[in-house]
Amino acid sequence: MLPREELMKGENRDSVARVIDQADQAIRTWEVVLTDFLSPPELAEAQQVFSRLTEVQLVAWGGYPQAERQRLGIARTEVPLSDRS
């Protein structure tokens, strides 16, 4: 389990909480999990929060290059994850 309360200290607590839940799922199942589309502030906060963790990796995916809203692909660090699908 990820340190939920420690990670949820920013402005976008609800969005970060959902991303934490999905990261826990990725850790448990050893599968890549995709978030819903996140706004730029939500995306930036989630990336900043997860940059401190070594258990999971994140990759931003969008519908097209430079898309404003993007999804996050979340996986264990041992699972291959790239921005090319």
ZADO-1210 file (C-alpha; in nm, 4 decimals, padded with zeros to 6 digits):
<atoms>
<atom x="00.0000" y="00.0000" z="00.0000" code="MET" pos="1"/>
<atom x="00.1163" y="00.3485" z="-00.0848" code="LEU" pos="2"/>
<atom x="00.1440" y="00.6172" z="00.1892" code="PRO" pos="3"/>
<atom x="-00.1922" y="00.7733" z="00.1010" code="ARG" pos="4"/>
<atom x="-00.2152" y="01.0604" z="00.3543" code="GLU" pos="5"/>
<atom x="00.1433" y="01.1662" z="00.2949" code="GLU" pos="6"/>
<atom x="00.0858" y="01.1815" z="-00.0816" code="LEU" pos="7"/>
<atom x="-00.2434" y="01.3736" z="-00.0674" code="MET" pos="8"/>
<atom x="-00.1282" y="01.7169" z="00.0490" code="LYS" pos="9"/>
<atom x="-00.1916" y="01.9290" z="-00.2607" code="GLY" pos="10"/>
<atom x="-00.4880" y="02.1134" z="-00.4056" code="GLU" pos="11"/>
<atom x="-00.6236" y="01.8287" z="-00.6225" code="ASN" pos="12"/>
<atom x="-00.6817" y="01.5784" z="-00.3413" code="ARG" pos="13"/>
<atom x="-00.9715" y="01.3945" z="-00.5088" code="ASP" pos="14"/>
<atom x="-00.7854" y="01.3429" z="-00.8354" code="SER" pos="15"/>
<atom x="-00.4656" y="01.2394" z="-00.6603" code="VAL" pos="16"/>
<atom x="-00.6657" y="00.9987" z="-00.4404" code="ALA" pos="17"/>
<atom x="-00.8068" y="00.8290" z="-00.7527" code="ARG" pos="18"/>
<atom x="-00.4572" y="00.8044" z="-00.9049" code="VAL" pos="19"/>
<atom x="-00.3252" y="00.6533" z="-00.5787" code="ILE" pos="20"/>
<atom x="-00.6053" y="00.3936" z="-00.5865" code="ASP" pos="21"/>
<atom x="-00.5150" y="00.3083" z="-00.9456" code="GLN" pos="22"/>
<atom x="-00.1447" y="00.2883" z="-00.8576" code="ALA" pos="23"/>
<atom x="-00.2285" y="00.0454" z="-00.5768" code="ASP" pos="24"/>
<atom x="-00.4213" y="-00.1611" z="-00.8319" code="GLN" pos="25"/>
<atom x="-00.1225" y="-00.1588" z="-01.0699" code="ALA" pos="26"/>
<atom x="00.1042" y="-00.2758" z="-00.7873" code="ILE" pos="27"/>
<atom x="-00.1347" y="-00.5561" z="-00.6851" code="ARG" pos="28"/>
<atom x="-00.2137" y="-00.6868" z="-01.0337" code="THR" pos="29"/>
<atom x="00.1207" y="-00.6277" z="-01.2101" code="TRP" pos="30"/>
<atom x="-00.0755" y="-00.4688" z="-01.4973" code="GLU" pos="31"/>
<atom x="-00.0708" y="-00.1264" z="-01.6617" code="VAL" pos="32"/>
<atom x="-00.3598" y="00.0895" z="-01.5387" code="VAL" pos="33"/>
<atom x="-00.4859" y="00.4007" z="-01.7197" code="LEU" pos="34"/>
<atom x="-00.6424" y="00.6957" z="-01.5399" code="THR" pos="35"/>
<atom x="-00.9259" y="00.9091" z="-01.6703" code="ASP" pos="36"/>
<atom x="-00.8242" y="01.2250" z="-01.8543" code="PHE" pos="37"/>
<atom x="-00.6653" y="01.4724" z="-01.6131" code="LEU" pos="38"/>
<atom x="-00.6415" y="01.8501" z="-01.6403" code="SER" pos="39"/>
<atom x="-00.2918" y="02.0044" z="-01.6541" code="PRO" pos="40"/>
<atom x="-00.2894" y="02.0963" z="-01.2802" code="PRO" pos="41"/>
<atom x="-00.4099" y="01.7467" z="-01.1817" code="GLU" pos="42"/>
<atom x="-00.1528" y="01.5847" z="-01.4097" code="LEU" pos="43"/>
<atom x="00.1327" y="01.8006" z="-01.2786" code="ALA" pos="44"/>
<atom x="00.0428" y="01.7318" z="-00.9157" code="GLU" pos="45"/>
<atom x="00.0125" y="01.3560" z="-00.9706" code="ALA" pos="46"/>
<atom x="00.3482" y="01.3445" z="-01.1507" code="GLN" pos="47"/>
<atom x="00.5120" y="01.5472" z="-00.8744" code="GLN" pos="48"/>
<atom x="00.3646" y="01.3270" z="-00.5996" code="VAL" pos="49"/>
<atom x="00.4677" y="01.0039" z="-00.7694" code="PHE" pos="50"/>
<atom x="00.8177" y="01.1255" z="-00.8611" code="SER" pos="51"/>
<atom x="00.9192" y="01.0448" z="-00.5007" code="ARG" pos="52"/>
<atom x="00.8116" y="00.6797" z="-00.5268" code="LEU" pos="53"/>
<atom x="01.0206" y="00.3951" z="-00.6610" code="THR" pos="54"/>
<atom x="00.7478" y="00.1266" z="-00.6734" code="GLU" pos="55"/>
<atom x="00.5599" y="00.2715" z="-00.9712" code="VAL" pos="56"/>
<atom x="00.6248" y="00.4604" z="-01.2915" code="GLN" pos="57"/>
<atom x="00.3975" y="00.7026" z="-01.4745" code="LEU" pos="58"/>
<atom x="00.3723" y="00.7963" z="-01.8415" code="VAL" pos="59"/>
<atom x="00.1403" y="01.0707" z="-01.9693" code="ALA" pos="60"/>
<atom x="-00.0752" y="00.9662" z="-02.2652" code="TRP" pos="61"/>
<atom x="-00.2935" y="01.1991" z="-02.4692" code="GLY" pos="62"/>
<atom x="-00.5271" y="01.1663" z="-02.7619" code="GLY" pos="63"/>
<atom x="-00.2786" y="01.3596" z="-02.9746" code="TYR" pos="64"/>
<atom x="00.0590" y="01.5337" z="-02.9236" code="PRO" pos="65"/>
<atom x="00.0353" y="01.8404" z="-02.6967" code="GLN" pos="66"/>
<atom x="-00.3196" y="01.7507" z="-02.5867" code="ALA" pos="67"/>
<atom x="-00.4220" y="01.9643" z="-02.2903" code="GLU" pos="68"/>
<atom x="-00.5907" y="01.6829" z="-02.0984" code="ARG" pos="69"/>
<atom x="-00.3991" y="01.3572" z="-02.0755" code="GLN" pos="70"/>
<atom x="-00.4269" y="01.0192" z="-01.9111" code="ARG" pos="71"/>
<atom x="-00.1591" y="00.8606" z="-01.6980" code="LEU" pos="72"/>
<atom x="-00.0367" y="00.5086" z="-01.7580" code="GLY" pos="73"/>
<atom x="00.0691" y="00.3571" z="-01.4247" code="ILE" pos="74"/>
<atom x="00.2696" y="00.0390" z="-01.3766" code="ALA" pos="75"/>
<atom x="00.5202" y="-00.1241" z="-01.1451" code="ARG" pos="76"/>
<atom x="00.8745" y="-00.0256" z="-01.2331" code="THR" pos="77"/>
<atom x="00.9396" y="-00.3873" z="-01.3373" code="GLU" pos="78"/>
<atom x="00.6619" y="-00.3763" z="-01.6005" code="VAL" pos="79"/>
<atom x="00.7550" y="-00.2215" z="-01.9384" code="PRO" pos="80"/>
<atom x="00.5724" y="00.1067" z="-01.9896" code="LEU" pos="81"/>
<atom x="00.6262" y="00.3496" z="-02.2749" code="SER" pos="82"/>
<atom x="00.4313" y="00.6340" z="-02.4351" code="ASP" pos="83"/>
<atom x="00.4067" y="00.4397" z="-02.7619" code="ARG" pos="84"/>
<atom x="00.0986" y="00.2185" z="-02.7790" code="SER" pos="85"/>
</atoms>
